[in-house]
Each structure stands twice: as structure tokens, then as C-alpha cells.
């Protein structure tokens, strides 16, 4: 989280161990979603499975 400038989460999200957030990340989901262990989320990242990410 030290590299995150902002993290906005809407909906039911579970984060695995060691998830890294870089920059400004926004996650939205209408049903329960999971970000897998070791995933890197950034303002340049692709959409996590099952939800949407916005920079």
C-alpha cells in the first residue's frame, strides 16, 4: 500500500496475501470478488476477473 496514492473499493472484495497497489486504483463489483495472492493493481492494470478497475 506504500506505493498507492488512492484505493477506492465498492462492493465485496477479498484480497489475497501480498497484493500490491500502485498509483490510483478503483475497484467496483456487483458480486463478491477476489484479488489473488501476489497480484499487482495499478492505474495501468487490466481489469481484475469479475469486476472492473478504473484509473
CHARMM-style PDB file with segment names, atoms N, HN, CA, C and O in Angstrom:
ATOM      1  N   UNK     1       0.818  -1.198   0.000  1.00  0.00      PROA
ATOM      2  CA  UNK     1       0.000   0.000   0.000  1.00  0.00      PROA
ATOM      3  C   UNK     1       0.866   1.268   0.000  1.00  0.00      PROA
ATOM      4  O   UNK     1       0.350   2.360  -0.237  1.00  0.00      PROA
ATOM      5  N   UNK     2       2.140   1.144   0.255  1.00  0.00      PROA
ATOM      6  HN  UNK     2       2.560   0.257   0.448  1.00  0.00      PROA
ATOM      7  CA  UNK     2       3.010   2.320   0.304  1.00  0.00      PROA
ATOM      8  C   UNK     2       3.107   3.027  -1.037  1.00  0.00      PROA
ATOM      9  O   UNK     2       3.360   4.231  -1.081  1.00  0.00      PROA
ATOM     10  N   UNK     3       2.912   2.303  -2.130  1.00  0.00      PROA
ATOM     11  HN  UNK     3       2.707   1.325  -2.095  1.00  0.00      PROA
ATOM     12  CA  UNK     3       3.016   2.901  -3.459  1.00  0.00      PROA
ATOM     13  C   UNK     3       1.666   3.398  -3.975  1.00  0.00      PROA
ATOM     14  O   UNK     3       1.593   3.962  -5.067  1.00  0.00      PROA
ATOM     15  N   UNK     4       0.608   3.197  -3.207  1.00  0.00      PROA
ATOM     16  HN  UNK     4       0.668   2.739  -2.320  1.00  0.00      PROA
ATOM     17  CA  UNK     4      -0.730   3.638  -3.613  1.00  0.00      PROA
ATOM     18  C   UNK     4      -0.908   5.121  -3.307  1.00  0.00      PROA
ATOM     19  O   UNK     4      -0.536   5.598  -2.235  1.00  0.00      PROA
ATOM     20  N   UNK     5      -1.492   5.850  -4.279  1.00  0.00      PROA
ATOM     21  HN  UNK     5      -1.794   5.463  -5.150  1.00  0.00      PROA
ATOM     22  CA  UNK     5      -1.866   7.232  -3.999  1.00  0.00      PROA
ATOM     23  C   UNK     5      -3.330   7.298  -3.608  1.00  0.00      PROA
ATOM     24  O   UNK     5      -3.748   8.218  -2.904  1.00  0.00      PROA
ATOM     25  N   UNK     6      -4.126   6.307  -4.072  1.00  0.00      PROA
ATOM     26  HN  UNK     6      -3.786   5.560  -4.643  1.00  0.00      PROA
ATOM     27  CA  UNK     6      -5.537   6.209  -3.691  1.00  0.00      PROA
ATOM     28  C   UNK     6      -6.039   4.806  -4.013  1.00  0.00      PROA
ATOM     29  O   UNK     6      -5.653   4.217  -5.022  1.00  0.00      PROA
ATOM     30  N   UNK     7      -6.901   4.278  -3.153  1.00  0.00      PROA
ATOM     31  HN  UNK     7      -7.215   4.757  -2.333  1.00  0.00      PROA
ATOM     32  CA  UNK     7      -7.555   2.991  -3.391  1.00  0.00      PROA
ATOM     33  C   UNK     7      -9.012   3.141  -3.009  1.00  0.00      PROA
ATOM     34  O   UNK     7      -9.329   3.402  -1.849  1.00  0.00      PROA
ATOM     35  N   UNK     8      -9.915   2.976  -3.993  1.00  0.00      PROA
ATOM     36  HN  UNK     8      -9.657   2.765  -4.935  1.00  0.00      PROA
ATOM     37  CA  UNK     8     -11.361   3.064  -3.757  1.00  0.00      PROA
ATOM     38  C   UNK     8     -11.956   1.698  -4.051  1.00  0.00      PROA
ATOM     39  O   UNK     8     -11.745   1.148  -5.132  1.00  0.00      PROA
ATOM     40  N   UNK     9     -12.697   1.145  -3.098  1.00  0.00      PROA
ATOM     41  HN  UNK     9     -12.868   1.592  -2.220  1.00  0.00      PROA
ATOM     42  CA  UNK     9     -13.287  -0.187  -3.251  1.00  0.00      PROA
ATOM     43  C   UNK     9     -14.786  -0.089  -3.045  1.00  0.00      PROA
ATOM     44  O   UNK     9     -15.249   0.376  -2.003  1.00  0.00      PROA
ATOM     45  N   UNK    10     -15.546  -0.530  -4.044  1.00  0.00      PROA
ATOM     46  HN  UNK    10     -15.170  -0.907  -4.891  1.00  0.00      PROA
ATOM     47  CA  UNK    10     -17.002  -0.591  -3.938  1.00  0.00      PROA
ATOM     48  C   UNK    10     -17.425  -2.026  -4.162  1.00  0.00      PROA
ATOM     49  O   UNK    10     -17.089  -2.626  -5.183  1.00  0.00      PROA
ATOM     50  N   UNK    11     -18.158  -2.577  -3.215  1.00  0.00      PROA
ATOM     51  HN  UNK    11     -18.431  -2.090  -2.385  1.00  0.00      PROA
ATOM     52  CA  UNK    11     -18.608  -3.958  -3.323  1.00  0.00      PROA
ATOM     53  C   UNK    11     -17.822  -4.864  -2.392  1.00  0.00      PROA
ATOM     54  O   UNK    11     -17.036  -4.402  -1.564  1.00  0.00      PROA
ATOM     55  N   UNK    12     -18.046  -6.154  -2.542  1.00  0.00      PROA
ATOM     56  HN  UNK    12     -18.684  -6.530  -3.214  1.00  0.00      PROA
ATOM     57  CA  UNK    12     -17.478  -7.184  -1.675  1.00  0.00      PROA
ATOM     58  C   UNK    12     -16.205  -7.743  -2.320  1.00  0.00      PROA
ATOM     59  O   UNK    12     -16.280  -8.564  -3.234  1.00  0.00      PROA
ATOM     60  N   UNK    13     -15.051  -7.302  -1.848  1.00  0.00      PROA
ATOM     61  HN  UNK    13     -14.990  -6.635  -1.105  1.00  0.00      PROA
ATOM     62  CA  UNK    13     -13.755  -7.726  -2.381  1.00  0.00      PROA
ATOM     63  C   UNK    13     -12.947  -8.398  -1.290  1.00  0.00      PROA
ATOM     64  O   UNK    13     -12.957  -7.951  -0.143  1.00  0.00      PROA
ATOM     65  N   UNK    14     -12.248  -9.464  -1.635  1.00  0.00      PROA
ATOM     66  HN  UNK    14     -12.240  -9.827  -2.567  1.00  0.00      PROA
ATOM     67  CA  UNK    14     -11.310 -10.135  -0.745  1.00  0.00      PROA
ATOM     68  C   UNK    14      -9.937 -10.048  -1.388  1.00  0.00      PROA
ATOM     69  O   UNK    14      -9.789 -10.298  -2.585  1.00  0.00      PROA
ATOM     70  N   UNK    15      -8.940  -9.695  -0.602  1.00  0.00      PROA
ATOM     71  HN  UNK    15      -9.060  -9.492   0.370  1.00  0.00      PROA
ATOM     72  CA  UNK    15      -7.578  -9.543  -1.111  1.00  0.00      PROA
ATOM     73  C   UNK    15      -6.696 -10.660  -0.577  1.00  0.00      PROA
ATOM     74  O   UNK    15      -6.640 -10.896   0.630  1.00  0.00      PROA
ATOM     75  N   UNK    16      -6.005 -11.349  -1.489  1.00  0.00      PROA
ATOM     76  HN  UNK    16      -6.050 -11.158  -2.469  1.00  0.00      PROA
ATOM     77  CA  UNK    16      -5.057 -12.387  -1.094  1.00  0.00      PROA
ATOM     78  C   UNK    16      -3.804 -11.768  -0.504  1.00  0.00      PROA
ATOM     79  O   UNK    16      -3.609 -10.553  -0.553  1.00  0.00      PROA
ATOM     80  N   UNK    17      -2.967 -12.610   0.047  1.00  0.00      PROA
ATOM     81  HN  UNK    17      -3.125 -13.597   0.087  1.00  0.00      PROA
ATOM     82  CA  UNK    17      -1.725 -12.184   0.679  1.00  0.00      PROA
ATOM     83  C   UNK    17      -0.785 -11.547  -0.347  1.00  0.00      PROA
ATOM     84  O   UNK    17      -0.631 -12.051  -1.460  1.00  0.00      PROA
ATOM     85  N   UNK    18      -0.168 -10.446   0.038  1.00  0.00      PROA
ATOM     86  HN  UNK    18      -0.293 -10.037   0.942  1.00  0.00      PROA
ATOM     87  CA  UNK    18       0.862  -9.832  -0.779  1.00  0.00      PROA
ATOM     88  C   UNK    18       0.371  -9.020  -1.961  1.00  0.00      PROA
ATOM     89  O   UNK    18       1.153  -8.752  -2.873  1.00  0.00      PROA
ATOM     90  N   UNK    19      -0.897  -8.614  -1.983  1.00  0.00      PROA
ATOM     91  HN  UNK    19      -1.532  -8.832  -1.242  1.00  0.00      PROA
ATOM     92  CA  UNK    19      -1.403  -7.775  -3.077  1.00  0.00      PROA
ATOM     93  C   UNK    19      -0.728  -6.412  -3.002  1.00  0.00      PROA
ATOM     94  O   UNK    19      -0.621  -5.827  -1.924  1.00  0.00      PROA
ATOM     95  N   UNK    20      -0.275  -5.908  -4.143  1.00  0.00      PROA
ATOM     96  HN  UNK    20      -0.363  -6.383  -5.018  1.00  0.00      PROA
ATOM     97  CA  UNK    20       0.393  -4.609  -4.204  1.00  0.00      PROA
ATOM     98  C   UNK    20      -0.478  -3.634  -4.994  1.00  0.00      PROA
ATOM     99  O   UNK    20      -0.998  -3.976  -6.056  1.00  0.00      PROA
ATOM    100  N   UNK    21      -0.633  -2.422  -4.469  1.00  0.00      PROA
ATOM    101  HN  UNK    21      -0.210  -2.145  -3.607  1.00  0.00      PROA
ATOM    102  CA  UNK    21      -1.400  -1.376  -5.140  1.00  0.00      PROA
ATOM    103  C   UNK    21      -0.443  -0.234  -5.472  1.00  0.00      PROA
ATOM    104  O   UNK    21       0.257   0.282  -4.601  1.00  0.00      PROA
ATOM    105  N   UNK    22      -0.428   0.151  -6.757  1.00  0.00      PROA
ATOM    106  HN  UNK    22      -0.997  -0.269  -7.464  1.00  0.00      PROA
ATOM    107  CA  UNK    22       0.458   1.216  -7.227  1.00  0.00      PROA
ATOM    108  C   UNK    22      -0.373   2.297  -7.891  1.00  0.00      PROA
ATOM    109  O   UNK    22      -1.174   2.001  -8.778  1.00  0.00      PROA
ATOM    110  N   UNK    23      -0.197   3.538  -7.479  1.00  0.00      PROA
ATOM    111  HN  UNK    23       0.454   3.778  -6.759  1.00  0.00      PROA
ATOM    112  CA  UNK    23      -0.927   4.648  -8.077  1.00  0.00      PROA
ATOM    113  C   UNK    23      -2.339   4.763  -7.533  1.00  0.00      PROA
ATOM    114  O   UNK    23      -2.595   4.461  -6.368  1.00  0.00      PROA
ATOM    115  N   UNK    24      -3.246   5.200  -8.380  1.00  0.00      PROA
ATOM    116  HN  UNK    24      -3.038   5.446  -9.327  1.00  0.00      PROA
ATOM    117  CA  UNK    24      -4.650   5.409  -8.014  1.00  0.00      PROA
ATOM    118  C   UNK    24      -5.496   4.302  -8.631  1.00  0.00      PROA
ATOM    119  O   UNK    24      -5.608   4.209  -9.853  1.00  0.00      PROA
ATOM    120  N   UNK    25      -6.099   3.453  -7.775  1.00  0.00      PROA
ATOM    121  HN  UNK    25      -6.008   3.528  -6.782  1.00  0.00      PROA
ATOM    122  CA  UNK    25      -6.858   2.296  -8.241  1.00  0.00      PROA
ATOM    123  C   UNK    25      -8.267   2.344  -7.662  1.00  0.00      PROA
ATOM    124  O   UNK    25      -8.463   2.675  -6.493  1.00  0.00      PROA
ATOM    125  N   UNK    26      -9.242   2.009  -8.501  1.00  0.00      PROA
ATOM    126  HN  UNK    26      -9.083   1.740  -9.451  1.00  0.00      PROA
ATOM    127  CA  UNK    26     -10.635   1.938  -8.090  1.00  0.00      PROA
ATOM    128  C   UNK    26     -11.189   0.583  -8.503  1.00  0.00      PROA
ATOM    129  O   UNK    26     -11.083   0.200  -9.668  1.00  0.00      PROA
ATOM    130  N   UNK    27     -11.784  -0.151  -7.555  1.00  0.00      PROA
ATOM    131  HN  UNK    27     -11.870   0.160  -6.608  1.00  0.00      PROA
ATOM    132  CA  UNK    27     -12.380  -1.452  -7.838  1.00  0.00      PROA
ATOM    133  C   UNK    27     -13.880  -1.383  -7.606  1.00  0.00      PROA
ATOM    134  O   UNK    27     -14.334  -0.835  -6.601  1.00  0.00      PROA
ATOM    135  N   UNK    28     -14.651  -1.941  -8.540  1.00  0.00      PROA
ATOM    136  HN  UNK    28     -14.281  -2.386  -9.356  1.00  0.00      PROA
ATOM    137  CA  UNK    28     -16.106  -1.974  -8.415  1.00  0.00      PROA
ATOM    138  C   UNK    28     -16.589  -3.370  -8.775  1.00  0.00      PROA
ATOM    139  O   UNK    28     -16.092  -3.982  -9.720  1.00  0.00      PROA
ATOM    140  N   UNK    29     -17.565  -3.873  -8.015  1.00  0.00      PROA
ATOM    141  HN  UNK    29     -17.969  -3.376  -7.247  1.00  0.00      PROA
ATOM    142  CA  UNK    29     -18.140  -5.181  -8.322  1.00  0.00      PROA
ATOM    143  C   UNK    29     -19.548  -5.254  -7.755  1.00  0.00      PROA
ATOM    144  O   UNK    29     -19.832  -4.699  -6.694  1.00  0.00      PROA
ATOM    145  N   UNK    30     -20.426  -5.947  -8.473  1.00  0.00      PROA
ATOM    146  HN  UNK    30     -20.195  -6.398  -9.335  1.00  0.00      PROA
ATOM    147  CA  UNK    30     -21.799  -6.114  -8.010  1.00  0.00      PROA
ATOM    148  C   UNK    30     -21.986  -7.424  -7.245  1.00  0.00      PROA
ATOM    149  O   UNK    30     -23.031  -7.644  -6.633  1.00  0.00      PROA
ATOM    150  N   UNK    31     -20.962  -8.301  -7.280  1.00  0.00      PROA
ATOM    151  HN  UNK    31     -20.113  -8.122  -7.777  1.00  0.00      PROA
ATOM    152  CA  UNK    31     -20.986  -9.544  -6.504  1.00  0.00      PROA
ATOM    153  C   UNK    31     -19.601  -9.763  -5.914  1.00  0.00      PROA
ATOM    154  O   UNK    31     -18.650  -9.075  -6.285  1.00  0.00      PROA
ATOM    155  N   UNK    32     -19.483 -10.718  -5.000  1.00  0.00      PROA
ATOM    156  HN  UNK    32     -20.255 -11.277  -4.699  1.00  0.00      PROA
ATOM    157  CA  UNK    32     -18.214 -10.968  -4.323  1.00  0.00      PROA
ATOM    158  C   UNK    32     -17.099 -11.287  -5.319  1.00  0.00      PROA
ATOM    159  O   UNK    32     -17.279 -12.079  -6.244  1.00  0.00      PROA
ATOM    160  N   UNK    33     -15.935 -10.649  -5.109  1.00  0.00      PROA
ATOM    161  HN  UNK    33     -15.788 -10.005  -4.357  1.00  0.00      PROA
ATOM    162  CA  UNK    33     -14.781 -10.831  -5.989  1.00  0.00      PROA
ATOM    163  C   UNK    33     -13.530 -11.027  -5.148  1.00  0.00      PROA
ATOM    164  O   UNK    33     -13.491 -10.670  -3.971  1.00  0.00      PROA
ATOM    165  N   UNK    34     -12.505 -11.603  -5.774  1.00  0.00      PROA
ATOM    166  HN  UNK    34     -12.536 -11.894  -6.730  1.00  0.00      PROA
ATOM    167  CA  UNK    34     -11.241 -11.850  -5.089  1.00  0.00      PROA
ATOM    168  C   UNK    34     -10.078 -11.367  -5.949  1.00  0.00      PROA
ATOM    169  O   UNK    34     -10.047 -11.582  -7.161  1.00  0.00      PROA
ATOM    170  N   UNK    35      -9.127 -10.714  -5.296  1.00  0.00      PROA
ATOM    171  HN  UNK    35      -9.152 -10.539  -4.312  1.00  0.00      PROA
ATOM    172  CA  UNK    35      -7.869 -10.351  -5.931  1.00  0.00      PROA
ATOM    173  C   UNK    35      -6.864 -11.374  -5.406  1.00  0.00      PROA
ATOM    174  O   UNK    35      -6.631 -11.457  -4.201  1.00  0.00      PROA
ATOM    175  N   UNK    36      -6.276 -12.145  -6.305  1.00  0.00      PROA
ATOM    176  HN  UNK    36      -6.466 -12.077  -7.284  1.00  0.00      PROA
ATOM    177  CA  UNK    36      -5.416 -13.256  -5.923  1.00  0.00      PROA
ATOM    178  C   UNK    36      -4.130 -12.851  -5.238  1.00  0.00      PROA
ATOM    179  O   UNK    36      -3.695 -11.705  -5.351  1.00  0.00      PROA
ATOM    180  N   UNK    37      -3.519 -13.784  -4.527  1.00  0.00      PROA
ATOM    181  HN  UNK    37      -3.873 -14.715  -4.435  1.00  0.00      PROA
ATOM    182  CA  UNK    37      -2.259 -13.532  -3.830  1.00  0.00      PROA
ATOM    183  C   UNK    37      -1.185 -13.034  -4.794  1.00  0.00      PROA
ATOM    184  O   UNK    37      -1.042 -13.553  -5.901  1.00  0.00      PROA
ATOM    185  N   UNK    38      -0.436 -12.031  -4.363  1.00  0.00      PROA
ATOM    186  HN  UNK    38      -0.552 -11.609  -3.464  1.00  0.00      PROA
ATOM    187  CA  UNK    38       0.667 -11.521  -5.153  1.00  0.00      PROA
ATOM    188  C   UNK    38       0.278 -10.649  -6.338  1.00  0.00      PROA
ATOM    189  O   UNK    38       1.147 -10.226  -7.100  1.00  0.00      PROA
ATOM    190  N   UNK    39      -1.012 -10.372  -6.506  1.00  0.00      PROA
ATOM    191  HN  UNK    39      -1.718 -10.715  -5.887  1.00  0.00      PROA
ATOM    192  CA  UNK    39      -1.459  -9.542  -7.633  1.00  0.00      PROA
ATOM    193  C   UNK    39      -0.932  -8.115  -7.483  1.00  0.00      PROA
ATOM    194  O   UNK    39      -0.755  -7.618  -6.370  1.00  0.00      PROA
ATOM    195  N   UNK    40      -0.686  -7.473  -8.610  1.00  0.00      PROA
ATOM    196  HN  UNK    40      -0.830  -7.877  -9.514  1.00  0.00      PROA
ATOM    197  CA  UNK    40      -0.268  -6.069  -8.628  1.00  0.00      PROA
ATOM    198  C   UNK    40      -1.367  -5.274  -9.322  1.00  0.00      PROA
ATOM    199  O   UNK    40      -1.642  -5.486 -10.503  1.00  0.00      PROA
ATOM    200  N   UNK    41      -1.990  -4.367  -8.589  1.00  0.00      PROA
ATOM    201  HN  UNK    41      -1.766  -4.195  -7.630  1.00  0.00      PROA
ATOM    202  CA  UNK    41      -3.026  -3.497  -9.137  1.00  0.00      PROA
ATOM    203  C   UNK    41      -2.424  -2.106  -9.293  1.00  0.00      PROA
ATOM    204  O   UNK    41      -1.859  -1.555  -8.349  1.00  0.00      PROA
ATOM    205  N   UNK    42      -2.550  -1.546 -10.488  1.00  0.00      PROA
ATOM    206  HN  UNK    42      -3.009  -1.994 -11.255  1.00  0.00      PROA
ATOM    207  CA  UNK    42      -2.031  -0.198 -10.694  1.00  0.00      PROA
ATOM    208  C   UNK    42      -2.988   0.588 -11.570  1.00  0.00      PROA
ATOM    209  O   UNK    42      -3.934   0.038 -12.133  1.00  0.00      PROA
ATOM    210  N   UNK    43      -2.726   1.897 -11.676  1.00  0.00      PROA
ATOM    211  HN  UNK    43      -1.957   2.344 -11.218  1.00  0.00      PROA
ATOM    212  CA  UNK    43      -3.577   2.719 -12.525  1.00  0.00      PROA
ATOM    213  C   UNK    43      -3.363   2.375 -13.995  1.00  0.00      PROA
ATOM    214  O   UNK    43      -4.046   2.929 -14.855  1.00  0.00      PROA
ATOM    215  N   UNK    44      -2.433   1.476 -14.305  1.00  0.00      PROA
ATOM    216  HN  UNK    44      -1.878   1.025 -13.606  1.00  0.00      PROA
ATOM    217  CA  UNK    44      -2.200   0.990 -15.653  1.00  0.00      PROA
ATOM    218  C   UNK    44      -2.615  -0.479 -15.798  1.00  0.00      PROA
ATOM    219  O   UNK    44      -2.417  -1.071 -16.860  1.00  0.00      PROA
ATOM    220  N   UNK    45      -3.194  -1.080 -14.731  1.00  0.00      PROA
ATOM    221  HN  UNK    45      -3.354  -0.599 -13.869  1.00  0.00      PROA
ATOM    222  CA  UNK    45      -3.506  -2.511 -14.715  1.00  0.00      PROA
ATOM    223  C   UNK    45      -4.741  -2.845 -15.534  1.00  0.00      PROA
ATOM    224  O   UNK    45      -5.601  -1.996 -15.771  1.00  0.00      PROA
ATOM    225  N   UNK    46      -4.810  -4.090 -15.957  1.00  0.00      PROA
ATOM    226  HN  UNK    46      -4.112  -4.779 -15.765  1.00  0.00      PROA
ATOM    227  CA  UNK    46      -6.016  -4.590 -16.607  1.00  0.00      PROA
ATOM    228  C   UNK    46      -7.055  -4.887 -15.551  1.00  0.00      PROA
ATOM    229  O   UNK    46      -6.747  -4.939 -14.361  1.00  0.00      PROA
ATOM    230  N   UNK    47      -8.289  -5.084 -15.988  1.00  0.00      PROA
ATOM    231  HN  UNK    47      -8.540  -5.043 -16.955  1.00  0.00      PROA
ATOM    232  CA  UNK    47      -9.408  -5.331 -15.087  1.00  0.00      PROA
ATOM    233  C   UNK    47      -9.259  -6.666 -14.371  1.00  0.00      PROA
ATOM    234  O   UNK    47      -9.013  -7.684 -15.018  1.00  0.00      PROA
ATOM    235  N   UNK    48      -9.406  -6.684 -13.030  1.00  0.00      PROA
ATOM    236  HN  UNK    48      -9.606  -5.857 -12.504  1.00  0.00      PROA
ATOM    237  CA  UNK    48      -9.392  -7.955 -12.303  1.00  0.00      PROA
ATOM    238  C   UNK    48     -10.581  -8.811 -12.747  1.00  0.00      PROA
ATOM    239  O   UNK    48     -11.628  -8.270 -13.103  1.00  0.00      PROA
ATOM    240  N   UNK    49     -10.437 -10.099 -12.732  1.00  0.00      PROA
ATOM    241  HN  UNK    49      -9.587 -10.538 -12.443  1.00  0.00      PROA
ATOM    242  CA  UNK    49     -11.517 -11.001 -13.161  1.00  0.00      PROA
ATOM    243  C   UNK    49     -12.789 -10.736 -12.358  1.00  0.00      PROA
ATOM    244  O   UNK    49     -12.745 -10.660 -11.130  1.00  0.00      PROA
ATOM    245  N   UNK    50     -13.908 -10.597 -13.043  1.00  0.00      PROA
ATOM    246  HN  UNK    50     -13.943 -10.658 -14.040  1.00  0.00      PROA
ATOM    247  CA  UNK    50     -15.196 -10.473 -12.406  1.00  0.00      PROA
ATOM    248  C   UNK    50     -15.596  -9.083 -11.975  1.00  0.00      PROA
ATOM    249  O   UNK    50     -16.739  -8.888 -11.562  1.00  0.00      PROA
ATOM    250  N   UNK    51     -14.728  -8.125 -12.050  1.00  0.00      PROA
ATOM    251  HN  UNK    51     -13.799  -8.283 -12.386  1.00  0.00      PROA
ATOM    252  CA  UNK    51     -15.064  -6.777 -11.601  1.00  0.00      PROA
ATOM    253  C   UNK    51     -14.512  -5.771 -12.579  1.00  0.00      PROA
ATOM    254  O   UNK    51     -14.156  -6.103 -13.710  1.00  0.00      PROA
ATOM    255  N   UNK    52     -14.448  -4.538 -12.126  1.00  0.00      PROA
ATOM    256  HN  UNK    52     -14.738  -4.268 -11.207  1.00  0.00      PROA
ATOM    257  CA  UNK    52     -13.885  -3.519 -13.005  1.00  0.00      PROA
ATOM    258  C   UNK    52     -12.922  -2.649 -12.220  1.00  0.00      PROA
ATOM    259  O   UNK    52     -13.135  -2.369 -11.040  1.00  0.00      PROA
ATOM    260  N   UNK    53     -11.880  -2.234 -12.877  1.00  0.00      PROA
ATOM    261  HN  UNK    53     -11.707  -2.462 -13.835  1.00  0.00      PROA
ATOM    262  CA  UNK    53     -10.889  -1.341 -12.283  1.00  0.00      PROA
ATOM    263  C   UNK    53     -10.845  -0.070 -13.101  1.00  0.00      PROA
ATOM    264  O   UNK    53     -10.884  -0.112 -14.331  1.00  0.00      PROA
ATOM    265  N   UNK    54     -10.763   1.073 -12.413  1.00  0.00      PROA
ATOM    266  HN  UNK    54     -10.731   1.107 -11.414  1.00  0.00      PROA
ATOM    267  CA  UNK    54     -10.722   2.364 -13.092  1.00  0.00      PROA
ATOM    268  C   UNK    54      -9.547   3.163 -12.574  1.00  0.00      PROA
ATOM    269  O   UNK    54      -9.282   3.190 -11.373  1.00  0.00      PROA
ATOM    270  N   UNK    55      -8.850   3.806 -13.477  1.00  0.00      PROA
ATOM    271  HN  UNK    55      -9.065   3.784 -14.453  1.00  0.00      PROA
ATOM    272  CA  UNK    55      -7.742   4.677 -13.064  1.00  0.00      PROA
ATOM    273  C   UNK    55      -8.258   6.085 -12.876  1.00  0.00      PROA
ATOM    274  OT1 UNK    55      -7.491   6.982 -12.529  1.00  0.00      PROA
TER     275      UNK     55
END
